[in-house]
Amino acid sequence: MAYVTTNPYTGEVVKTFPDATDAEVNDAIERAHRAFSEWKNVSFAQRGAILQNAANLLRQQKDEFAQLLTLEMGKLISEARAEVELSAQIFEYYVHNAERLLAPEILPVANPKEATAKIVHEPLGVLLAIEPWNFPYYQIARIISPQLSAGNTILLKHASNVPQSAARFERLMKEAGLPDGGFINLYATRHHIELILNDPRVQGVALTGSEGAGATVAQQAAKALKKSTLELGGADAFIVLADADIEKAAKWGVFGRHWNGGQVCVSSKRMIVVDEVYDQFVDHYINGVAALQAGDPLDEKTTLAPLSSQQAADEVKEKISQAIAHGAQALEVGPKVPERGAFVQPTILTNVTPDNPAYYMEFFGPVSMIFRAKNEDDAVRIANDSPFGLGGSVFTRDTARGEALASRISTGMVYINHPTRVKADLPFGGVRRSGYGRELTGLGIKEFVNHKLISVVDIDADF
């Protein structure tokens, strides 16, 4: 596995990094374990001060951090700045809430005169984080903020195409005052993952990535009797009801499908529109997609980014070809994208039927599938006819109706009148082939802690 920075816009190989050796991996585990023995006893106030320092540094050096994202994975510079800010907000969420979220819980007992009981939440130890390239900083912040706050320490195995982003975040935490070993970036290979998980000093793994990677790592973790959380793919439904504000829905649809170049697990990948407003929505949607401007992601006027690599672009194009070969109709939209760079022409697929493999695929790029639903019930049926269950949206002027419909959609998150989004103060995660476990908020901070029962018995017992 080669760790390489390749500019997706120019194709230029900027810098390469050697894989970690077995000795470096074992040394990292030992450093993280030693750090844990001290870090678990550090107060919430001291941990929070370090996380606040990290948030401050991110904001003070926002442009530097943002430009590195754009260089390594092609993210629009405006979206890169937004990711830096989101990462800072995640740190601050746990600065203000970690102690409250992990406060001991007093349990009601049948006879308080006989016994008391409480649950305390204690850190487990060293954790492995395996993270993807599409949000290089956010993905790190999403796991280390709650887990450092809880008293754990973290080893990072990041995606091979964002090595500088990974290293920069490690340096950020050191500059913020995190003790040595608290967070270590490793240019680990696949065989190192099993080595790490089999080490008794490591207590769990959190992975965000593909279904295949998730299945492999979950199996390795289970074999080693280690806990795992998985955030995998998604094919979010974007349901538009007859009473929706169609112009607003179409604008959000264009954004929801094309932000980050369409390379988002919670991107609005399946537009499901009820029959009576279908044509109107499609007209607005096509016009919105056509207005996107592909180009240099460092240019503030660019609104459609290249994909993260030429290989990623080629894979999306191949999936489009497969969809067409199985009967889908494809409409390329907007001005021709540049020939230089890992661009994919925005494409709308219709007439995608259940016997077409594309019906169940996740397109990680600017490809929209639009489905015509007979009515509201049919829209729910189509939405739930997916192996994934991450996010989803319902557009309607009647928000109570939207909430009622949301309760029928089998997914981890549903937003009314907005595409699925990520926020520092909202939980994130899905069901079925989208994975298991949650990140962020109180759910995330409690994924890797020991929920220990402490009970005092025989307080006033008579013998």
C-alpha positions in Angstrom: 0.0 0.0 0.0 1.7 3.2 -1.2 1.0 6.4 0.7 1.1 9.1 -2.0 -0.1 12.7 -2.4 -1.4 13.0 -6.0 -3.1 16.3 -7.0 -6.5 15.1 -8.4 -6.7 18.3 -10.5 -3.3 18.1 -12.2 -2.5 14.4 -11.8 0.9 15.4 -10.4 2.5 13.1 -7.8 3.5 15.6 -5.1 5.1 13.4 -2.4 5.4 9.8 -1.4 5.8 8.2 2.0 7.2 4.8 3.0 4.9 2.3 4.7 5.4 1.8 8.4 7.5 -1.1 9.5 6.4 -3.8 12.0 8.8 -2.3 14.5 7.3 1.2 14.1 3.8 -0.3 14.5 4.8 -2.2 17.7 6.5 0.9 19.0 3.4 3.0 18.4 1.2 0.5 20.3 3.6 0.7 23.2 3.7 4.5 23.2 -0.1 4.7 23.0 -0.5 2.1 25.8 1.9 4.0 28.1 0.1 7.3 27.3 -3.2 5.7 28.2 -1.9 4.7 31.7 -1.5 8.4 32.4 -4.2 9.9 30.2 -7.1 8.0 31.8 -6.4 9.8 35.1 -6.3 13.3 33.6 -9.3 15.5 34.5 -12.0 16.4 32.1 -10.9 20.0 32.4 -7.3 19.2 31.4 -8.4 17.1 28.5 -10.9 19.8 27.4 -8.2 22.5 27.5 -6.1 20.5 25.0 -9.1 20.0 22.7 -9.9 23.7 22.9 -6.3 24.5 21.9 -6.7 22.2 18.9 -9.9 24.0 17.9 -8.2 27.4 18.3 -5.2 26.3 16.2 -7.5 25.0 13.4 -9.2 28.3 13.1 -6.0 30.3 13.3 -4.4 28.3 10.5 -7.6 27.6 8.6 -6.2 28.4 5.1 -3.1 26.2 5.6 -5.2 23.2 6.7 -7.8 23.8 3.9 -5.3 24.0 1.1 -3.8 20.7 2.1 -7.2 19.1 1.8 -7.7 20.6 -1.7 -4.2 19.4 -2.7 -4.6 15.8 -1.6 -8.2 15.0 -2.5 -9.5 17.8 -4.7 -12.0 19.3 -2.3 -13.3 22.8 -3.2 -11.4 25.3 -1.2 -14.7 26.7 0.3 -15.7 23.2 1.4 -12.2 22.6 2.8 -12.5 25.7 5.0 -15.9 24.5 6.1 -14.4 21.1 7.1 -11.7 22.7 9.1 -14.4 24.7 11.0 -16.6 21.7 11.5 -13.6 19.8 13.0 -13.0 22.7 15.4 -16.7 22.6 16.4 -16.5 18.9 17.2 -13.6 19.5 19.5 -15.5 22.3 21.2 -18.7 20.1 21.6 -16.7 17.7 23.8 -14.9 20.5 25.6 -18.3 21.6 26.9 -20.1 18.3 27.2 -17.8 15.4 27.8 -17.9 15.5 31.6 -21.7 15.7 31.6 -22.1 12.9 29.1 -19.9 10.6 31.1 -21.2 11.5 34.5 -22.1 8.5 36.7 -25.7 7.3 36.4 -27.6 6.6 39.5 -29.9 3.5 39.0 -33.3 3.1 40.6 -33.3 0.0 42.8 -36.1 -1.9 44.4 -35.0 -1.2 48.0 -32.8 1.9 48.4 -32.3 1.1 52.1 -30.7 -2.2 51.2 -28.5 -1.1 48.3 -27.5 1.7 46.0 -26.3 1.3 42.4 -24.6 3.4 39.8 -23.0 3.1 36.4 -19.6 4.7 35.8 -18.1 5.1 32.4 -14.4 4.3 32.2 -12.1 4.3 29.2 -11.0 1.1 27.6 -7.5 1.8 26.4 -5.8 2.0 23.0 -8.2 2.2 20.0 -7.5 1.9 16.2 -9.2 4.3 13.9 -9.3 3.5 10.2 -10.5 6.5 8.2 -11.3 7.4 4.6 -10.1 10.2 2.3 -13.3 12.1 1.6 -13.2 14.2 4.8 -9.6 13.8 6.0 -9.9 16.1 9.1 -13.5 15.7 10.0 -13.2 11.9 10.1 -10.3 12.2 12.5 -12.0 14.8 14.7 -15.1 12.7 14.8 -13.4 9.8 16.5 -10.5 11.4 18.5 -12.6 14.1 20.1 -15.0 11.8 22.0 -12.4 9.1 22.6 -9.7 11.4 23.9 -12.3 13.1 26.0 -13.3 9.7 27.4 -9.7 8.9 28.3 -8.7 6.6 25.5 -5.7 6.9 23.2 -5.8 6.4 19.4 -3.8 4.9 16.6 -4.7 6.2 13.2 -4.5 4.3 9.9 -5.7 6.9 7.3 -6.4 6.5 3.6 -3.3 6.1 1.5 -4.0 9.2 -0.7 -4.2 11.7 2.2 -0.9 11.1 4.1 0.0 14.8 4.6 -3.5 15.5 6.0 -3.0 12.7 8.5 0.4 13.8 9.5 -0.7 17.4 9.9 -3.5 16.4 12.2 -1.1 14.4 14.4 1.1 17.5 14.6 -1.9 19.7 15.4 -2.6 17.5 18.5 1.0 17.7 19.6 0.9 21.5 19.2 -2.3 21.6 21.2 -0.5 19.9 24.1 -1.6 16.2 23.8 1.0 14.0 25.5 3.2 11.8 23.4 1.3 8.6 22.4 -2.1 10.1 22.8 -2.7 10.2 19.1 -0.4 8.5 16.6 -0.6 8.5 12.8 0.7 5.3 11.2 1.3 4.7 7.5 0.2 1.1 8.2 -0.4 -1.6 5.7 -3.3 -4.0 5.6 -1.4 -6.7 7.4 -0.7 -4.3 10.2 -4.4 -4.0 11.0 -4.6 -7.6 12.1 -1.3 -7.2 14.0 -2.7 -4.2 15.9 -6.1 -5.8 16.6 -4.4 -9.0 17.9 -2.3 -7.0 20.4 -3.8 -7.3 23.9 -3.0 -3.6 24.6 -5.5 -2.6 21.9 -9.2 -2.6 22.9 -11.2 -1.8 19.8 -11.5 -0.4 16.3 -13.6 2.3 14.6 -13.7 2.1 10.8 -15.3 4.4 8.2 -15.0 3.0 4.7 -16.3 0.5 2.2 -18.4 -2.5 2.8 -15.6 -4.8 1.9 -13.1 -3.1 4.3 -15.7 -3.1 7.0 -16.5 -6.8 6.7 -12.8 -7.7 6.8 -12.0 -5.5 9.8 -15.1 -6.5 11.7 -14.1 -10.2 11.2 -10.6 -9.5 12.4 -11.9 -7.6 15.4 -14.4 -10.3 16.3 -11.7 -13.0 16.1 -9.6 -11.0 18.5 -12.7 -10.4 20.7 -12.4 -6.6 20.2 -15.3 -4.2 19.8 -15.8 -2.5 16.4 -17.9 0.2 15.1 -18.5 0.6 11.3 -19.7 3.5 9.2 -19.9 2.2 5.7 -21.7 3.2 2.5 -25.0 4.8 1.8 -27.5 5.5 -0.9 -29.6 8.1 0.7 -33.2 8.6 -0.5 -34.3 12.1 -1.2 -38.1 11.9 -1.2 -40.1 14.8 -2.7 -43.8 14.8 -1.9 -46.5 16.6 -4.0 -46.9 19.5 -1.5 -43.2 20.3 -1.4 -41.7 23.6 -2.5 -40.3 22.1 -5.7 -37.8 24.9 -6.5 -36.4 24.7 -3.0 -36.3 20.9 -3.1 -34.5 20.9 -6.4 -31.8 23.3 -5.2 -31.2 21.2 -2.1 -31.1 18.1 -4.2 -28.4 19.6 -6.4 -26.4 20.5 -3.4 -27.1 17.3 -1.5 -25.9 15.2 -4.5 -22.9 17.2 -5.6 -21.1 18.6 -2.5 -17.6 17.2 -2.1 -17.8 16.1 -5.7 -20.6 13.7 -4.9 -18.2 11.7 -2.7 -20.2 11.5 0.5 -21.7 8.5 2.1 -24.7 10.6 3.0 -25.0 12.3 -0.4 -28.6 12.4 -1.8 -28.0 9.6 -4.3 -31.6 8.5 -5.0 -34.1 11.2 -5.9 -37.6 9.7 -5.3 -40.3 12.0 -6.6 -44.1 11.5 -6.5 -45.7 11.3 -10.0 -47.7 14.6 -9.9 -44.6 16.8 -9.4 -42.0 14.5 -11.1 -41.6 16.4 -14.3 -41.5 19.8 -12.6 -38.8 18.6 -10.2 -36.7 17.1 -12.9 -36.7 20.3 -15.0 -35.5 22.4 -12.0 -33.0 19.7 -11.0 -31.5 19.5 -14.5 -31.1 23.3 -14.6 -29.4 23.3 -11.2 -26.9 20.6 -12.2 -26.2 22.4 -15.5 -25.2 25.5 -13.6 -22.4 23.8 -11.8 -18.9 24.9 -12.8 -16.1 22.3 -13.0 -12.6 23.6 -12.7 -9.7 24.3 -10.4 -10.8 23.5 -6.8 -8.6 26.3 -5.5 -10.7 28.8 -7.6 -13.5 30.3 -5.5 -15.8 30.3 -8.6 -15.6 26.5 -9.0 -18.6 24.6 -7.8 -17.9 21.1 -9.1 -14.7 19.4 -7.8 -12.7 16.7 -9.4 -12.9 13.3 -7.8 -10.2 12.2 -5.4 -8.2 10.3 -8.1 -8.3 9.2 -11.7 -9.0 5.6 -10.5 -12.1 6.9 -8.6 -13.3 8.7 -11.7 -12.8 5.7 -13.9 -14.7 3.5 -11.5 -17.7 5.8 -11.5 -17.6 5.9 -15.3 -17.6 2.1 -15.4 -20.6 2.0 -13.1 -22.5 4.4 -15.4 -21.7 2.2 -18.4 -23.0 -0.9 -16.5 -26.2 0.9 -15.7 -26.8 1.8 -19.3 -26.0 -1.7 -20.5 -28.8 -2.9 -18.2 -31.4 -0.5 -19.6 -30.9 2.8 -17.7 -31.2 6.0 -19.6 -28.3 8.4 -19.0 -28.4 12.2 -19.4 -25.1 14.1 -19.3 -25.8 17.5 -17.9 -24.0 20.9 -18.2 -20.9 22.1 -20.0 -18.2 19.5 -20.7 -15.9 19.0 -17.7 -12.2 19.6 -18.2 -10.2 16.9 -19.8 -7.4 17.4 -17.3 -8.1 16.2 -13.8 -10.2 13.4 -12.3 -13.5 14.8 -13.4 -16.8 13.0 -14.2 -19.5 14.6 -16.3 -22.6 15.1 -14.1 -25.0 12.4 -15.1 -28.7 11.7 -14.4 -29.9 8.1 -14.6 -33.5 7.3 -15.0 -35.4 4.1 -15.8 -33.2 2.2 -13.3 -35.2 -0.9 -12.5 -34.6 -3.5 -9.7 -33.1 -5.9 -12.2 -30.4 -3.4 -13.0 -27.3 -3.8 -10.7 -27.1 0.0 -10.5 -30.4 0.0 -8.6 -28.5 -1.2 -5.5 -25.2 0.5 -6.2 -23.6 3.4 -4.4 -22.3 5.9 -7.0 -19.4 7.9 -5.3 -19.4 10.8 -7.7 -21.8 13.3 -9.5 -24.3 10.7 -10.6 -28.0 11.1 -9.7 -30.6 8.3 -9.9 -34.2 9.7 -10.2 -37.2 7.5 -9.5 -40.8 8.2 -10.2 -43.1 7.1 -7.3 -46.8 6.6 -7.8 -47.6 8.1 -4.4 -46.2 8.5 -0.9 -46.4 4.8 0.0 -44.6 3.9 -3.2 -41.9 6.5 -2.3 -41.4 4.8 1.0 -41.2 1.4 -0.7 -38.5 2.6 -3.1 -36.6 4.3 -0.3 -36.5 1.1 1.8 -35.6 -1.1 -1.2 -31.9 -0.7 -0.6 -29.2 -2.7 1.2 -28.1 0.6 2.8 -29.6 2.5 5.7 -27.6 5.6 6.5 -29.4 8.9 5.9 -32.4 10.2 4.0 -34.6 13.3 3.4 -38.3 14.1 3.0 -39.4 17.3 1.4 -42.9 18.6 2.2 -44.6 21.7 3.4 -46.3 19.7 6.2 -43.5 18.9 8.6 -45.7 16.7 10.8 -46.4 14.7 7.7 -42.7 14.6 7.0 -41.9 13.3 10.5 -44.6 10.6 10.2 -43.1 9.5 6.9 -39.6 9.6 8.4 -40.7 7.0 11.0 -41.4 4.6 8.1 -38.0 4.9 6.5 -35.4 2.3 7.5 -32.3 4.4 8.0 -30.1 5.8 10.8 -30.9 9.5 10.1 -33.8 11.4 8.3 -34.0 15.1 7.7 -37.1 17.0 6.8 -36.6 19.6 4.1 -32.8 19.3 4.1 -30.3 16.7 2.7 -28.6 14.5 5.2 -26.0 16.6 6.9 -23.2 16.4 9.5 -23.1 18.6 12.6 -21.0 18.6 15.7 -24.0 18.2 18.0 -25.9 15.5 16.2 -25.2 11.7 16.1 -24.1 9.9 13.0 -24.5 6.3 11.9 -26.7 3.8 10.1 -28.1 0.3 9.9 -27.8 -2.8 7.7 -25.0 -2.6 5.2 -24.3 1.0 6.2 -22.7 -0.3 9.4 -23.4 -0.2 13.1 -22.6 2.0 16.1 -22.8 5.7 16.3 -20.3 8.6 16.3 -20.5 12.1 17.9 -22.7 13.3 20.8 -23.3 11.1 23.8 -23.8 8.0 21.7 -20.3 8.3 20.2 -18.4 9.0 23.4 -20.0 5.9 25.0 -19.1 3.5 22.2 -15.6 2.6 23.7 -16.1 2.9 27.5 -16.6 0.3 30.2 -20.1 0.9 31.6 -19.2 -0.4 35.0 -21.8 -1.1 37.7 -20.9 -0.2 41.3 -23.4 -1.3 43.9 -23.2 -0.8 47.7 -25.2 -3.6 49.3 -26.5 -4.2 52.9 -26.6 -0.6 53.8 -29.1 -1.1 56.7 -29.6 -4.8 56.4 -30.9 -6.8 59.4 -29.7 -10.3 59.9 
